[in-house]
Amino acid sequence: MIQLQIEAVMAAKHQQSGTNIKLSELAAATGISRMTLHRALNQKQHNLSINSIDKLCAYFGCDLTDLVKYVPEQKHAA
């Protein structure tokens, strides 16, 4: 499963700059709707377009691997 790490990237940006990033500011800067960002932050399996991921990487100045993480799904024993 692919998990978005937006909160972690936002926290790292906050730590570097000392300013808190608001969702509305992120939406305005990236052109991604506030609702889409809200869903991506709160739902672990939200689908986010490649275009949106590209905009987030550009905004945060981060690499794709900073923003997304692959977590293997656990197989349940029968």
Order of alpha helices (4+ residues) and beta strands (2+ residues): beta-alpha-alpha-alpha-alpha-alpha-beta
